[in-house]
Amino acid sequence: MIALTPKPPYYAVIFTSLRTEGDHGYGDMAGKMVALAAAQPGFLGVESAREDLGITVSYWDSLESISRWKQHADHTLARDRGREIWYQSFKVRICKVERDYGFESAD
């Protein structure tokens, strides 16, 4: 599902990852993190896709909201488990969205 974001400017956190083999509780934790992020002040939406490469983009109203999310105790725990168990590698990129536009079929 494409996130319904407000008029720019806002921020995007792009999390790109390569997973290790097996689930090892990853699916449950990923669902918990999306629900927890959605409950945080400043959260605007999320989009995620996974094949061999996983990409999750979360949208936020400010850099302060992103910083608070990064420091959230449960998020920190999940990040530590990711480094220990779930990820071969990952990269985080934080961007300011200056412009957005789209298309939606009339069908």
C-alpha positions as CSV (number, residue, x, y, z in Angstrom):
1,M,0.0,0.0,0.0
2,I,1.3,3.5,-0.8
3,A,1.4,5.7,2.2
4,L,-0.8,8.8,2.2
5,T,1.6,11.5,3.1
6,P,0.9,15.2,3.6
7,K,2.0,18.1,1.4
8,P,5.8,18.4,1.6
9,P,8.1,19.1,3.2
10,Y,8.4,16.0,5.4
11,Y,11.1,13.4,6.0
12,A,11.7,9.9,4.7
13,V,13.8,7.2,6.5
14,I,14.9,4.7,3.9
15,F,16.0,1.4,5.5
16,T,17.6,-1.1,3.0
17,S,18.6,-4.5,4.2
18,L,19.9,-7.9,3.3
19,R,18.6,-10.7,5.6
20,T,20.2,-13.8,7.0
21,E,18.6,-17.2,6.4
22,G,15.5,-18.1,8.4
23,D,12.9,-16.0,10.2
24,H,14.1,-16.3,13.8
25,G,11.2,-14.2,15.0
26,Y,11.8,-11.4,12.4
27,G,8.3,-11.4,11.0
28,D,6.7,-10.9,14.5
29,M,9.2,-8.2,15.4
30,A,8.8,-6.4,12.1
31,G,5.0,-6.2,12.6
32,K,5.5,-4.9,16.2
33,M,7.9,-2.2,15.0
34,V,5.5,-1.0,12.3
35,A,2.7,-0.8,14.9
36,L,4.9,0.9,17.5
37,A,6.3,3.4,14.9
38,A,2.7,4.2,13.9
39,A,1.9,5.2,17.5
40,Q,4.8,7.6,17.7
41,P,4.3,11.4,17.5
42,G,5.3,12.6,14.0
43,F,4.8,9.3,12.2
44,L,3.2,9.8,8.8
45,G,3.2,6.4,7.1
46,V,5.3,3.5,5.9
47,E,5.9,1.4,2.7
48,S,7.8,-1.8,2.6
49,A,8.9,-4.4,0.0
50,R,11.1,-7.5,0.3
51,E,12.5,-9.8,-2.3
52,D,16.2,-10.5,-2.0
53,L,16.7,-6.9,-1.0
54,G,14.4,-5.4,1.6
55,I,13.4,-1.7,1.5
56,T,11.2,0.0,4.1
57,V,10.5,3.7,3.9
58,S,9.0,5.4,6.9
59,Y,7.7,9.0,6.7
60,W,8.0,11.6,9.5
61,D,7.1,15.2,10.1
62,S,10.5,16.2,11.5
63,L,14.0,15.2,12.2
64,E,13.1,15.4,15.9
65,S,10.4,12.7,15.5
66,I,13.0,10.5,13.7
67,S,15.5,11.0,16.5
68,R,12.9,10.1,19.1
69,W,12.0,6.9,17.2
70,K,15.6,6.0,16.9
71,Q,16.0,6.3,20.7
72,H,12.8,4.4,21.6
73,A,13.8,1.5,23.9
74,D,11.9,-1.2,22.0
75,H,13.2,0.1,18.7
76,T,16.7,0.0,20.1
77,L,16.2,-3.6,21.2
78,A,14.9,-4.6,17.8
79,R,17.9,-2.9,16.1
80,D,20.3,-4.8,18.4
81,R,18.6,-8.1,17.5
82,G,18.8,-7.2,13.9
83,R,22.6,-6.8,14.1
84,E,22.9,-10.0,16.0
85,I,20.5,-12.3,14.1
86,W,18.4,-10.9,11.2
87,Y,20.7,-8.9,8.9
88,Q,23.7,-9.5,6.9
89,S,23.9,-5.8,6.3
90,F,21.7,-2.7,6.3
91,K,21.8,1.0,5.4
92,V,19.7,3.9,6.7
93,R,19.3,7.0,4.7
94,I,17.3,10.1,5.9
95,C,16.0,12.5,3.3
96,K,13.9,15.6,3.3
97,V,11.0,15.3,0.8
98,E,10.7,18.5,-1.1
99,R,8.2,17.4,-3.7
100,D,6.0,14.5,-4.3
101,Y,3.4,13.6,-7.0
102,G,1.7,10.5,-8.2
103,F,-0.8,8.8,-10.4
104,E,-3.9,6.8,-9.6
105,S,-5.9,4.9,-12.3
106,A,-9.6,5.7,-12.6
107,D,-10.4,2.0,-12.7
